[in-house]
Amino acid sequence: MAGAAEEFPFGEATSVFKVGGKIFALSALGSEPLKVSLKCEPDLAERLRDAYPAVVPGYHLNKRHWNTVTIDGSVPEEAVAAMIEDSYDLVVDKLPRATRERLGWRLDQRS
């Protein structure tokens, strides 16, 4: 994803993905199975939690705006990819216009 960078601000055990200096994904690398926390619109967050037992309110995050997804095969890969893209888009949408333009991102690109 354009402008995305992996960082480890909380130590080497937690992978943090940022765009424009803002977090859109976090993962505890040692967790089995792997879990990833993603930003989400509140209404969609609730629907995803209802649809998939592996999607729960964000662990140690604002539970209204974040979901934690257990990557155990129960959520289709396409759905996980869409959640990651949505999280990225939510963050990029709030970045300054010049930053969005530098990333080549437009609001009409959102899925």
Gaussian input, Z-matrix of N, CA and C with variables (Angstrom, degrees):
# hf/3-21g

backbone

0 1
 N
 C     1     B1
 C     2     B2     1     A1
 N     3     B3     2     A2     1     D1
 C     4     B4     3     A3     2     D2
 C     5     B5     4     A4     3     D3
 N     6     B6     5     A5     4     D4
 C     7     B7     6     A6     5     D5
 C     8     B8     7     A7     6     D6
 N     9     B9     8     A8     7     D7
 C    10    B10     9     A9     8     D8
 C    11    B11    10    A10     9     D9
 N    12    B12    11    A11    10    D10
 C    13    B13    12    A12    11    D11
 C    14    B14    13    A13    12    D12
 N    15    B15    14    A14    13    D13
 C    16    B16    15    A15    14    D14
 C    17    B17    16    A16    15    D15
 N    18    B18    17    A17    16    D16
 C    19    B19    18    A18    17    D17
 C    20    B20    19    A19    18    D18
 N    21    B21    20    A20    19    D19
 C    22    B22    21    A21    20    D20
 C    23    B23    22    A22    21    D21
 N    24    B24    23    A23    22    D22
 C    25    B25    24    A24    23    D23
 C    26    B26    25    A25    24    D24
 N    27    B27    26    A26    25    D25
 C    28    B28    27    A27    26    D26
 C    29    B29    28    A28    27    D27
 N    30    B30    29    A29    28    D28
 C    31    B31    30    A30    29    D29
 C    32    B32    31    A31    30    D30
 N    33    B33    32    A32    31    D31
 C    34    B34    33    A33    32    D32
 C    35    B35    34    A34    33    D33
 N    36    B36    35    A35    34    D34
 C    37    B37    36    A36    35    D35
 C    38    B38    37    A37    36    D36
 N    39    B39    38    A38    37    D37
 C    40    B40    39    A39    38    D38
 C    41    B41    40    A40    39    D39
 N    42    B42    41    A41    40    D40
 C    43    B43    42    A42    41    D41
 C    44    B44    43    A43    42    D42
 N    45    B45    44    A44    43    D43
 C    46    B46    45    A45    44    D44
 C    47    B47    46    A46    45    D45
 N    48    B48    47    A47    46    D46
 C    49    B49    48    A48    47    D47
 C    50    B50    49    A49    48    D48
 N    51    B51    50    A50    49    D49
 C    52    B52    51    A51    50    D50
 C    53    B53    52    A52    51    D51
 N    54    B54    53    A53    52    D52
 C    55    B55    54    A54    53    D53
 C    56    B56    55    A55    54    D54
 N    57    B57    56    A56    55    D55
 C    58    B58    57    A57    56    D56
 C    59    B59    58    A58    57    D57
 N    60    B60    59    A59    58    D58
 C    61    B61    60    A60    59    D59
 C    62    B62    61    A61    60    D60
 N    63    B63    62    A62    61    D61
 C    64    B64    63    A63    62    D62
 C    65    B65    64    A64    63    D63
 N    66    B66    65    A65    64    D64
 C    67    B67    66    A66    65    D65
 C    68    B68    67    A67    66    D66
 N    69    B69    68    A68    67    D67
 C    70    B70    69    A69    68    D68
 C    71    B71    70    A70    69    D69
 N    72    B72    71    A71    70    D70
 C    73    B73    72    A72    71    D71
 C    74    B74    73    A73    72    D72
 N    75    B75    74    A74    73    D73
 C    76    B76    75    A75    74    D74
 C    77    B77    76    A76    75    D75
 N    78    B78    77    A77    76    D76
 C    79    B79    78    A78    77    D77
 C    80    B80    79    A79    78    D78
 N    81    B81    80    A80    79    D79
 C    82    B82    81    A81    80    D80
 C    83    B83    82    A82    81    D81
 N    84    B84    83    A83    82    D82
 C    85    B85    84    A84    83    D83
 C    86    B86    85    A85    84    D84
 N    87    B87    86    A86    85    D85
 C    88    B88    87    A87    86    D86
 C    89    B89    88    A88    87    D87
 N    90    B90    89    A89    88    D88
 C    91    B91    90    A90    89    D89
 C    92    B92    91    A91    90    D90
 N    93    B93    92    A92    91    D91
 C    94    B94    93    A93    92    D92
 C    95    B95    94    A94    93    D93
 N    96    B96    95    A95    94    D94
 C    97    B97    96    A96    95    D95
 C    98    B98    97    A97    96    D96
 N    99    B99    98    A98    97    D97
 C   100   B100    99    A99    98    D98
 C   101   B101   100   A100    99    D99
 N   102   B102   101   A101   100   D100
 C   103   B103   102   A102   101   D101
 C   104   B104   103   A103   102   D102
 N   105   B105   104   A104   103   D103
 C   106   B106   105   A105   104   D104
 C   107   B107   106   A106   105   D105
 N   108   B108   107   A107   106   D106
 C   109   B109   108   A108   107   D107
 C   110   B110   109   A109   108   D108
 N   111   B111   110   A110   109   D109
 C   112   B112   111   A111   110   D110
 C   113   B113   112   A112   111   D111
 N   114   B114   113   A113   112   D112
 C   115   B115   114   A114   113   D113
 C   116   B116   115   A115   114   D114
 N   117   B117   116   A116   115   D115
 C   118   B118   117   A117   116   D116
 C   119   B119   118   A118   117   D117
 N   120   B120   119   A119   118   D118
 C   121   B121   120   A120   119   D119
 C   122   B122   121   A121   120   D120
 N   123   B123   122   A122   121   D121
 C   124   B124   123   A123   122   D122
 C   125   B125   124   A124   123   D123
 N   126   B126   125   A125   124   D124
 C   127   B127   126   A126   125   D125
 C   128   B128   127   A127   126   D126
 N   129   B129   128   A128   127   D127
 C   130   B130   129   A129   128   D128
 C   131   B131   130   A130   129   D129
 N   132   B132   131   A131   130   D130
 C   133   B133   132   A132   131   D131
 C   134   B134   133   A133   132   D132
 N   135   B135   134   A134   133   D133
 C   136   B136   135   A135   134   D134
 C   137   B137   136   A136   135   D135
 N   138   B138   137   A137   136   D136
 C   139   B139   138   A138   137   D137
 C   140   B140   139   A139   138   D138
 N   141   B141   140   A140   139   D139
 C   142   B142   141   A141   140   D140
 C   143   B143   142   A142   141   D141
 N   144   B144   143   A143   142   D142
 C   145   B145   144   A144   143   D143
 C   146   B146   145   A145   144   D144
 N   147   B147   146   A146   145   D145
 C   148   B148   147   A147   146   D146
 C   149   B149   148   A148   147   D147
 N   150   B150   149   A149   148   D148
 C   151   B151   150   A150   149   D149
 C   152   B152   151   A151   150   D150
 N   153   B153   152   A152   151   D151
 C   154   B154   153   A153   152   D152
 C   155   B155   154   A154   153   D153
 N   156   B156   155   A155   154   D154
 C   157   B157   156   A156   155   D155
 C   158   B158   157   A157   156   D156
 N   159   B159   158   A158   157   D157
 C   160   B160   159   A159   158   D158
 C   161   B161   160   A160   159   D159
 N   162   B162   161   A161   160   D160
 C   163   B163   162   A162   161   D161
 C   164   B164   163   A163   162   D162
 N   165   B165   164   A164   163   D163
 C   166   B166   165   A165   164   D164
 C   167   B167   166   A166   165   D165
 N   168   B168   167   A167   166   D166
 C   169   B169   168   A168   167   D167
 C   170   B170   169   A169   168   D168
 N   171   B171   170   A170   169   D169
 C   172   B172   171   A171   170   D170
 C   173   B173   172   A172   171   D171
 N   174   B174   173   A173   172   D172
 C   175   B175   174   A174   173   D173
 C   176   B176   175   A175   174   D174
 N   177   B177   176   A176   175   D175
 C   178   B178   177   A177   176   D176
 C   179   B179   178   A178   177   D177
 N   180   B180   179   A179   178   D178
 C   181   B181   180   A180   179   D179
 C   182   B182   181   A181   180   D180
 N   183   B183   182   A182   181   D181
 C   184   B184   183   A183   182   D182
 C   185   B185   184   A184   183   D183
 N   186   B186   185   A185   184   D184
 C   187   B187   186   A186   185   D185
 C   188   B188   187   A187   186   D186
 N   189   B189   188   A188   187   D187
 C   190   B190   189   A189   188   D188
 C   191   B191   190   A190   189   D189
 N   192   B192   191   A191   190   D190
 C   193   B193   192   A192   191   D191
 C   194   B194   193   A193   192   D192
 N   195   B195   194   A194   193   D193
 C   196   B196   195   A195   194   D194
 C   197   B197   196   A196   195   D195
 N   198   B198   197   A197   196   D196
 C   199   B199   198   A198   197   D197
 C   200   B200   199   A199   198   D198
 N   201   B201   200   A200   199   D199
 C   202   B202   201   A201   200   D200
 C   203   B203   202   A202   201   D201
 N   204   B204   203   A203   202   D202
 C   205   B205   204   A204   203   D203
 C   206   B206   205   A205   204   D204
 N   207   B207   206   A206   205   D205
 C   208   B208   207   A207   206   D206
 C   209   B209   208   A208   207   D207
 N   210   B210   209   A209   208   D208
 C   211   B211   210   A210   209   D209
 C   212   B212   211   A211   210   D210
 N   213   B213   212   A212   211   D211
 C   214   B214   213   A213   212   D212
 C   215   B215   214   A214   213   D213
 N   216   B216   215   A215   214   D214
 C   217   B217   216   A216   215   D215
 C   218   B218   217   A217   216   D216
 N   219   B219   218   A218   217   D217
 C   220   B220   219   A219   218   D218
 C   221   B221   220   A220   219   D219
 N   222   B222   221   A221   220   D220
 C   223   B223   222   A222   221   D221
 C   224   B224   223   A223   222   D222
 N   225   B225   224   A224   223   D223
 C   226   B226   225   A225   224   D224
 C   227   B227   226   A226   225   D225
 N   228   B228   227   A227   226   D226
 C   229   B229   228   A228   227   D227
 C   230   B230   229   A229   228   D228
 N   231   B231   230   A230   229   D229
 C   232   B232   231   A231   230   D230
 C   233   B233   232   A232   231   D231
 N   234   B234   233   A233   232   D232
 C   235   B235   234   A234   233   D233
 C   236   B236   235   A235   234   D234
 N   237   B237   236   A236   235   D235
 C   238   B238   237   A237   236   D236
 C   239   B239   238   A238   237   D237
 N   240   B240   239   A239   238   D238
 C   241   B241   240   A240   239   D239
 C   242   B242   241   A241   240   D240
 N   243   B243   242   A242   241   D241
 C   244   B244   243   A243   242   D242
 C   245   B245   244   A244   243   D243
 N   246   B246   245   A245   244   D244
 C   247   B247   246   A246   245   D245
 C   248   B248   247   A247   246   D246
 N   249   B249   248   A248   247   D247
 C   250   B250   249   A249   248   D248
 C   251   B251   250   A250   249   D249
 N   252   B252   251   A251   250   D250
 C   253   B253   252   A252   251   D251
 C   254   B254   253   A253   252   D252
 N   255   B255   254   A254   253   D253
 C   256   B256   255   A255   254   D254
 C   257   B257   256   A256   255   D255
 N   258   B258   257   A257   256   D256
 C   259   B259   258   A258   257   D257
 C   260   B260   259   A259   258   D258
 N   261   B261   260   A260   259   D259
 C   262   B262   261   A261   260   D260
 C   263   B263   262   A262   261   D261
 N   264   B264   263   A263   262   D262
 C   265   B265   264   A264   263   D263
 C   266   B266   265   A265   264   D264
 N   267   B267   266   A266   265   D265
 C   268   B268   267   A267   266   D266
 C   269   B269   268   A268   267   D267
 N   270   B270   269   A269   268   D268
 C   271   B271   270   A270   269   D269
 C   272   B272   271   A271   270   D270
 N   273   B273   272   A272   271   D271
 C   274   B274   273   A273   272   D272
 C   275   B275   274   A274   273   D273
 N   276   B276   275   A275   274   D274
 C   277   B277   276   A276   275   D275
 C   278   B278   277   A277   276   D276
 N   279   B279   278   A278   277   D277
 C   280   B280   279   A279   278   D278
 C   281   B281   280   A280   279   D279
 N   282   B282   281   A281   280   D280
 C   283   B283   282   A282   281   D281
 C   284   B284   283   A283   282   D282
 N   285   B285   284   A284   283   D283
 C   286   B286   285   A285   284   D284
 C   287   B287   286   A286   285   D285
 N   288   B288   287   A287   286   D286
 C   289   B289   288   A288   287   D287
 C   290   B290   289   A289   288   D288
 N   291   B291   290   A290   289   D289
 C   292   B292   291   A291   290   D290
 C   293   B293   292   A292   291   D291
 N   294   B294   293   A293   292   D292
 C   295   B295   294   A294   293   D293
 C   296   B296   295   A295   294   D294
 N   297   B297   296   A296   295   D295
 C   298   B298   297   A297   296   D296
 C   299   B299   298   A298   297   D297
 N   300   B300   299   A299   298   D298
 C   301   B301   300   A300   299   D299
 C   302   B302   301   A301   300   D300
 N   303   B303   302   A302   301   D301
 C   304   B304   303   A303   302   D302
 C   305   B305   304   A304   303   D303
 N   306   B306   305   A305   304   D304
 C   307   B307   306   A306   305   D305
 C   308   B308   307   A307   306   D306
 N   309   B309   308   A308   307   D307
 C   310   B310   309   A309   308   D308
 C   311   B311   310   A310   309   D309
 N   312   B312   311   A311   310   D310
 C   313   B313   312   A312   311   D311
 C   314   B314   313   A313   312   D312
 N   315   B315   314   A314   313   D313
 C   316   B316   315   A315   314   D314
 C   317   B317   316   A316   315   D315
 N   318   B318   317   A317   316   D316
 C   319   B319   318   A318   317   D317
 C   320   B320   319   A319   318   D318
 N   321   B321   320   A320   319   D319
 C   322   B322   321   A321   320   D320
 C   323   B323   322   A322   321   D321
 N   324   B324   323   A323   322   D322
 C   325   B325   324   A324   323   D323
 C   326   B326   325   A325   324   D324
 N   327   B327   326   A326   325   D325
 C   328   B328   327   A327   326   D326
 C   329   B329   328   A328   327   D327
 N   330   B330   329   A329   328   D328
 C   331   B331   330   A330   329   D329
 C   332   B332   331   A331   330   D330

   B1=1.4481
   B2=1.5214
   B3=1.2966
   B4=1.4608
   B5=1.5230
   B6=1.3173
   B7=1.4536
   B8=1.5099
   B9=1.3258
   B10=1.4649
   B11=1.5295
   B12=1.3096
   B13=1.4621
   B14=1.5171
   B15=1.3274
   B16=1.4618
   B17=1.5244
   B18=1.3211
   B19=1.4654
   B20=1.5228
   B21=1.3297
   B22=1.4611
   B23=1.5298
   B24=1.3479
   B25=1.4687
   B26=1.5311
   B27=1.3306
   B28=1.4703
   B29=1.5267
   B30=1.3325
   B31=1.4578
   B32=1.5113
   B33=1.3121
   B34=1.4654
   B35=1.5273
   B36=1.3047
   B37=1.4626
   B38=1.5236
   B39=1.3406
   B40=1.4636
   B41=1.5195
   B42=1.3241
   B43=1.4528
   B44=1.5263
   B45=1.3294
   B46=1.4627
   B47=1.5236
   B48=1.3240
   B49=1.4531
   B50=1.5172
   B51=1.3485
   B52=1.4551
   B53=1.5192
   B54=1.3224
   B55=1.4577
   B56=1.5258
   B57=1.3171
   B58=1.4582
   B59=1.5156
   B60=1.3258
   B61=1.4577
   B62=1.5166
   B63=1.3322
   B64=1.4687
   B65=1.5333
   B66=1.3177
   B67=1.4629
   B68=1.5288
   B69=1.3479
   B70=1.4572
   B71=1.5281
   B72=1.3392
   B73=1.4676
   B74=1.5255
   B75=1.3343
   B76=1.4616
   B77=1.5160
   B78=1.3382
   B79=1.4529
   B80=1.5249
   B81=1.3315
   B82=1.4602
   B83=1.5255
   B84=1.3173
   B85=1.4635
   B86=1.5213
   B87=1.3089
   B88=1.4588
   B89=1.5155
   B90=1.3174
   B91=1.4654
   B92=1.5250
   B93=1.3103
   B94=1.4711
   B95=1.5149
   B96=1.3197
   B97=1.4546
   B98=1.5350
   B99=1.3208
   B100=1.4561
   B101=1.5234
   B102=1.3264
   B103=1.4648
   B104=1.5158
   B105=1.3273
   B106=1.4517
   B107=1.5195
   B108=1.3303
   B109=1.4574
   B110=1.5209
   B111=1.3429
   B112=1.4589
   B113=1.5133
   B114=1.3237
   B115=1.4601
   B116=1.5312
   B117=1.3305
   B118=1.4637
   B119=1.5285
   B120=1.3195
   B121=1.4649
   B122=1.5279
   B123=1.3331
   B124=1.4602
   B125=1.5338
   B126=1.3165
   B127=1.4701
   B128=1.5196
   B129=1.3240
   B130=1.4612
   B131=1.5240
   B132=1.3208
   B133=1.4725
   B134=1.5222
   B135=1.3155
   B136=1.4730
   B137=1.5295
   B138=1.3269
   B139=1.4728
   B140=1.5277
   B141=1.3264
   B142=1.4629
   B143=1.5279
   B144=1.3244
   B145=1.4716
   B146=1.5223
   B147=1.3322
   B148=1.4651
   B149=1.5235
   B150=1.3291
   B151=1.4683
   B152=1.5248
   B153=1.3306
   B154=1.4670
   B155=1.5284
   B156=1.3346
   B157=1.4619
   B158=1.5383
   B159=1.3368
   B160=1.4653
   B161=1.5286
   B162=1.3327
   B163=1.4661
   B164=1.5245
   B165=1.3322
   B166=1.4653
   B167=1.5361
   B168=1.3376
   B169=1.4694
   B170=1.5321
   B171=1.3139
   B172=1.4583
   B173=1.5184
   B174=1.3149
   B175=1.4574
   B176=1.5207
   B177=1.3088
   B178=1.4669
   B179=1.5300
   B180=1.3312
   B181=1.4627
   B182=1.5222
   B183=1.3223
   B184=1.4580
   B185=1.5257
   B186=1.3000
   B187=1.4612
   B188=1.5199
   B189=1.3001
   B190=1.4603
   B191=1.5263
   B192=1.3246
   B193=1.4592
   B194=1.5331
   B195=1.3131
   B196=1.4657
   B197=1.5222
   B198=1.3260
   B199=1.4548
   B200=1.5195
   B201=1.3190
   B202=1.4590
   B203=1.5191
   B204=1.3199
   B205=1.4588
   B206=1.5280
   B207=1.3190
   B208=1.4564
   B209=1.5261
   B210=1.3252
   B211=1.4594
   B212=1.5261
   B213=1.3244
   B214=1.4699
   B215=1.5233
   B216=1.3427
   B217=1.4555
   B218=1.5130
   B219=1.3311
   B220=1.4627
   B221=1.5291
   B222=1.3193
   B223=1.4660
   B224=1.5258
   B225=1.3302
   B226=1.4646
   B227=1.5294
   B228=1.3389
   B229=1.4599
   B230=1.5288
   B231=1.3369
   B232=1.4707
   B233=1.5297
   B234=1.3370
   B235=1.4646
   B236=1.5315
   B237=1.3367
   B238=1.4660
   B239=1.5310
   B240=1.3260
   B241=1.4698
   B242=1.5249
   B243=1.3249
   B244=1.4677
   B245=1.5211
   B246=1.3297
   B247=1.4635
   B248=1.5260
   B249=1.3322
   B250=1.4668
   B251=1.5254
   B252=1.3191
   B253=1.4699
   B254=1.5253
   B255=1.3319
   B256=1.4652
   B257=1.5251
   B258=1.3355
   B259=1.4520
   B260=1.5265
   B261=1.3185
   B262=1.4666
   B263=1.5249
   B264=1.3371
   B265=1.4636
   B266=1.5323
   B267=1.3214
   B268=1.4648
   B269=1.5237
   B270=1.3202
   B271=1.4608
   B272=1.5280
   B273=1.3245
   B274=1.4649
   B275=1.5258
   B276=1.3252
   B277=1.4595
   B278=1.5316
   B279=1.3185
   B280=1.4770
   B281=1.5274
   B282=1.3187
   B283=1.4542
   B284=1.5275
   B285=1.3182
   B286=1.4647
   B287=1.5362
   B288=1.3166
   B289=1.4648
   B290=1.5287
   B291=1.3189
   B292=1.4682
   B293=1.5311
   B294=1.3129
   B295=1.4656
   B296=1.5218
   B297=1.3295
   B298=1.4766
   B299=1.5239
   B300=1.3272
   B301=1.4614
   B302=1.5216
   B303=1.3273
   B304=1.4636
   B305=1.5333
   B306=1.3246
   B307=1.4655
   B308=1.5328
   B309=1.3388
   B310=1.4595
   B311=1.5136
   B312=1.3249
   B313=1.4679
   B314=1.5157
   B315=1.3335
   B316=1.4722
   B317=1.5217
   B318=1.3364
   B319=1.4697
   B320=1.5270
   B321=1.3361
   B322=1.4612
   B323=1.5253
   B324=1.3268
   B325=1.4577
   B326=1.5216
   B327=1.3232
   B328=1.4653
   B329=1.5089
   B330=1.3057
   B331=1.4642
   B332=1.4963
   A1=108.65
   A2=115.14
   A3=120.84
   A4=111.97
   A5=116.20
   A6=121.64
   A7=115.49
   A8=118.59
   A9=121.17
   A10=109.79
   A11=115.23
   A12=121.21
   A13=109.44
   A14=115.60
   A15=121.44
   A16=108.30
   A17=115.21
   A18=121.43
   A19=108.98
   A20=115.90
   A21=121.79
   A22=110.15
   A23=117.51
   A24=120.07
   A25=114.18
   A26=117.15
   A27=120.90
   A28=111.62
   A29=117.14
   A30=121.98
   A31=110.57
   A32=115.44
   A33=120.78
   A34=113.93
   A35=118.86
   A36=121.41
   A37=113.32
   A38=117.38
   A39=120.60
   A40=110.37
   A41=115.25
   A42=122.31
   A43=108.76
   A44=116.43
   A45=122.27
   A46=107.95
   A47=116.47
   A48=121.08
   A49=108.68
   A50=114.77
   A51=121.12
   A52=109.97
   A53=114.15
   A54=121.59
   A55=105.85
   A56=116.02
   A57=119.35
   A58=112.59
   A59=117.20
   A60=121.70
   A61=115.10
   A62=117.70
   A63=122.46
   A64=109.96
   A65=116.23
   A66=122.28
   A67=111.01
   A68=116.28
   A69=120.45
   A70=112.36
   A71=118.44
   A72=120.75
   A73=109.73
   A74=115.15
   A75=122.19
   A76=108.46
   A77=115.81
   A78=118.79
   A79=110.04
   A80=115.72
   A81=121.67
   A82=106.26
   A83=116.39
   A84=121.06
   A85=113.89
   A86=118.61
   A87=121.08
   A88=114.31
   A89=117.96
   A90=118.89
   A91=110.77
   A92=115.35
   A93=123.05
   A94=108.32
   A95=119.21
   A96=126.08
   A97=110.95
   A98=114.87
   A99=121.34
   A100=110.23
   A101=116.14
   A102=122.23
   A103=108.05
   A104=116.08
   A105=121.02
   A106=108.66
   A107=116.31
   A108=121.69
   A109=108.14
   A110=115.02
   A111=121.70
   A112=111.03
   A113=115.81
   A114=121.81
   A115=108.19
   A116=116.77
   A117=120.30
   A118=109.83
   A119=116.36
   A120=120.04
   A121=107.69
   A122=118.27
   A123=121.05
   A124=115.82
   A125=118.61
   A126=119.62
   A127=111.52
   A128=116.38
   A129=120.46
   A130=110.35
   A131=116.93
   A132=120.47
   A133=110.56
   A134=116.41
   A135=120.48
   A136=111.35
   A137=117.11
   A138=120.59
   A139=111.28
   A140=116.84
   A141=120.23
   A142=110.78
   A143=116.63
   A144=120.28
   A145=110.93
   A146=116.01
   A147=120.17
   A148=111.57
   A149=116.75
   A150=121.62
   A151=113.34
   A152=117.16
   A153=120.83
   A154=110.90
   A155=118.06
   A156=120.33
   A157=112.80
   A158=117.82
   A159=121.89
   A160=112.32
   A161=117.74
   A162=121.68
   A163=107.55
   A164=115.21
   A165=121.27
   A166=108.72
   A167=117.54
   A168=119.48
   A169=110.70
   A170=116.15
   A171=122.22
   A172=113.75
   A173=115.88
   A174=123.00
   A175=109.26
   A176=117.78
   A177=125.00
   A178=112.82
   A179=116.52
   A180=122.06
   A181=109.10
   A182=116.84
   A183=120.79
   A184=107.99
   A185=116.53
   A186=121.65
   A187=113.44
   A188=117.39
   A189=120.81
   A190=110.95
   A191=117.31
   A192=122.00
   A193=114.91
   A194=117.73
   A195=120.68
   A196=110.98
   A197=115.50
   A198=123.25
   A199=108.96
   A200=116.39
   A201=122.01
   A202=106.90
   A203=115.45
   A204=122.44
   A205=108.69
   A206=116.63
   A207=121.20
   A208=107.56
   A209=115.85
   A210=121.72
   A211=107.44
   A212=115.08
   A213=121.34
   A214=112.17
   A215=116.93
   A216=121.11
   A217=113.77
   A218=117.62
   A219=119.53
   A220=112.61
   A221=116.62
   A222=121.14
   A223=106.33
   A224=118.32
   A225=119.83
   A226=111.74
   A227=116.01
   A228=121.14
   A229=111.91
   A230=116.06
   A231=119.92
   A232=110.69
   A233=116.53
   A234=120.62
   A235=110.27
   A236=116.87
   A237=120.32
   A238=109.48
   A239=116.89
   A240=120.90
   A241=110.78
   A242=117.21
   A243=121.12
   A244=110.80
   A245=117.84
   A246=121.15
   A247=110.94
   A248=116.72
   A249=121.00
   A250=109.41
   A251=117.19
   A252=121.25
   A253=111.20
   A254=116.60
   A255=120.32
   A256=111.13
   A257=117.15
   A258=121.53
   A259=110.47
   A260=115.59
   A261=121.31
   A262=110.41
   A263=116.65
   A264=121.29
   A265=112.00
   A266=117.36
   A267=120.26
   A268=111.36
   A269=115.92
   A270=119.88
   A271=110.33
   A272=117.40
   A273=120.45
   A274=110.25
   A275=117.41
   A276=121.59
   A277=112.34
   A278=117.39
   A279=121.96
   A280=113.09
   A281=117.96
   A282=121.09
   A283=110.16
   A284=117.86
   A285=120.26
   A286=110.71
   A287=114.78
   A288=121.17
   A289=112.32
   A290=117.00
   A291=120.41
   A292=110.89
   A293=117.02
   A294=121.00
   A295=109.99
   A296=116.81
   A297=120.56
   A298=110.38
   A299=116.63
   A300=120.40
   A301=111.15
   A302=116.94
   A303=121.12
   A304=110.61
   A305=116.33
   A306=121.26
   A307=111.97
   A308=116.29
   A309=119.91
   A310=112.21
   A311=116.71
   A312=122.44
   A313=110.01
   A314=114.84
   A315=121.14
   A316=107.80
   A317=115.88
   A318=121.10
   A319=111.23
   A320=118.27
   A321=119.65
   A322=112.40
   A323=117.90
   A324=121.90
   A325=111.14
   A326=117.18
   A327=119.88
   A328=110.48
   A329=114.70
   A330=119.56
   A331=111.78
   D1=137.54
   D2=-175.70
   D3=-56.04
   D4=126.24
   D5=175.63
   D6=78.20
   D7=-1.60
   D8=-178.37
   D9=-75.53
   D10=142.07
   D11=179.39
   D12=-140.17
   D13=141.42
   D14=175.77
   D15=-93.35
   D16=132.20
   D17=178.85
   D18=-134.16
   D19=168.43
   D20=-179.97
   D21=-132.49
   D22=59.91
   D23=-176.43
   D24=-70.50
   D25=-17.54
   D26=-178.45
   D27=-106.44
   D28=14.82
   D29=-177.97
   D30=108.54
   D31=167.29
   D32=-173.04
   D33=-70.05
   D34=-9.95
   D35=-178.93
   D36=-86.21
   D37=-13.53
   D38=-177.40
   D39=-121.23
   D40=113.24
   D41=177.51
   D42=-85.20
   D43=126.96
   D44=-177.78
   D45=-121.30
   D46=127.38
   D47=177.31
   D48=-106.30
   D49=128.70
   D50=-177.87
   D51=-127.12
   D52=155.10
   D53=168.90
   D54=-136.35
   D55=131.24
   D56=-177.77
   D57=59.60
   D58=28.42
   D59=-179.83
   D60=79.81
   D61=3.19
   D62=-178.13
   D63=-111.91
   D64=139.57
   D65=-177.73
   D66=-75.54
   D67=133.78
   D68=171.08
   D69=-124.12
   D70=-10.72
   D71=177.43
   D72=-156.57
   D73=143.39
   D74=175.95
   D75=-137.03
   D76=146.42
   D77=177.73
   D78=-148.29
   D79=134.18
   D80=173.32
   D81=-83.57
   D82=107.46
   D83=-170.46
   D84=-63.72
   D85=-26.69
   D86=-178.12
   D87=-87.37
   D88=-2.63
   D89=-176.43
   D90=-73.30
   D91=140.46
   D92=177.14
   D93=-126.15
   D94=114.72
   D95=-5.11
   D96=-71.73
   D97=166.43
   D98=179.92
   D99=-61.32
   D100=142.78
   D101=176.12
   D102=-127.19
   D103=143.72
   D104=177.29
   D105=-131.98
   D106=135.37
   D107=177.70
   D108=-102.32
   D109=133.29
   D110=-174.15
   D111=-134.35
   D112=141.67
   D113=175.57
   D114=-68.68
   D115=146.93
   D116=-176.06
   D117=-155.43
   D118=146.36
   D119=173.30
   D120=-64.09
   D121=137.20
   D122=-173.94
   D123=-52.41
   D124=-45.26
   D125=-179.27
   D126=-65.32
   D127=-42.32
   D128=178.28
   D129=-66.65
   D130=-37.92
   D131=178.50
   D132=-56.36
   D133=-45.08
   D134=178.87
   D135=-63.61
   D136=-43.96
   D137=-179.61
   D138=-62.89
   D139=-40.04
   D140=179.27
   D141=-66.86
   D142=-38.50
   D143=177.63
   D144=-64.68
   D145=-37.23
   D146=178.10
   D147=-70.22
   D148=-34.07
   D149=-175.92
   D150=-79.63
   D151=-31.82
   D152=-173.71
   D153=-132.93
   D154=119.56
   D155=176.16
   D156=-60.19
   D157=-23.85
   D158=-179.05
   D159=-78.82
   D160=-2.90
   D161=177.73
   D162=-109.27
   D163=118.85
   D164=-176.52
   D165=-130.53
   D166=165.69
   D167=176.65
   D168=-54.99
   D169=146.16
   D170=-176.08
   D171=-53.51
   D172=129.37
   D173=179.47
   D174=-73.06
   D175=120.06
   D176=-179.07
   D177=58.71
   D178=29.38
   D179=-179.74
   D180=-133.32
   D181=172.78
   D182=175.98
   D183=-63.83
   D184=110.37
   D185=-172.06
   D186=-68.13
   D187=-16.80
   D188=176.83
   D189=-76.99
   D190=-32.42
   D191=-172.22
   D192=-112.71
   D193=-1.58
   D194=-178.14
   D195=-133.56
   D196=141.61
   D197=172.39
   D198=-119.02
   D199=148.53
   D200=170.25
   D201=-110.50
   D202=126.80
   D203=-176.60
   D204=-110.93
   D205=124.25
   D206=174.07
   D207=-84.85
   D208=123.62
   D209=-178.40
   D210=-90.58
   D211=84.05
   D212=-176.98
   D213=-122.82
   D214=9.39
   D215=179.91
   D216=91.66
   D217=-8.08
   D218=-177.64
   D219=-82.23
   D220=-18.91
   D221=175.45
   D222=-105.58
   D223=124.34
   D224=-178.40
   D225=-55.21
   D226=142.85
   D227=-179.25
   D228=-54.26
   D229=-37.72
   D230=-179.62
   D231=-64.00
   D232=-36.47
   D233=179.39
   D234=-68.98
   D235=-40.99
   D236=178.10
   D237=-64.07
   D238=-44.12
   D239=178.73
   D240=-60.36
   D241=-40.50
   D242=178.50
   D243=-65.78
   D244=-38.49
   D245=178.10
   D246=-64.56
   D247=-40.26
   D248=178.35
   D249=-64.66
   D250=-45.70
   D251=179.25
   D252=-61.96
   D253=-43.17
   D254=178.51
   D255=-61.41
   D256=-41.71
   D257=179.46
   D258=-61.99
   D259=-46.73
   D260=177.09
   D261=-58.23
   D262=-48.30
   D263=-178.73
   D264=-61.38
   D265=-40.25
   D266=178.78
   D267=-60.84
   D268=-40.04
   D269=-179.82
   D270=-72.52
   D271=-47.24
   D272=-178.33
   D273=-61.37
   D274=-37.83
   D275=-179.37
   D276=-57.41
   D277=-27.75
   D278=-178.40
   D279=-94.00
   D280=-3.91
   D281=179.02
   D282=-75.31
   D283=159.37
   D284=176.97
   D285=-57.65
   D286=148.34
   D287=-176.73
   D288=-53.63
   D289=-42.73
   D290=-179.55
   D291=-61.48
   D292=-38.16
   D293=178.66
   D294=-67.51
   D295=-44.53
   D296=177.79
   D297=-59.03
   D298=-44.01
   D299=-179.87
   D300=-64.83
   D301=-40.29
   D302=178.20
   D303=-61.85
   D304=-33.76
   D305=178.44
   D306=-78.73
   D307=-10.96
   D308=-177.85
   D309=75.38
   D310=25.75
   D311=-175.35
   D312=-102.61
   D313=138.09
   D314=175.55
   D315=-129.51
   D316=147.26
   D317=-179.95
   D318=-57.11
   D319=-35.46
   D320=-178.39
   D321=-71.42
   D322=-3.98
   D323=175.57
   D324=-81.26
   D325=-20.43
   D326=-175.95
   D327=-59.64
   D328=140.16
   D329=178.31
   D330=-91.23

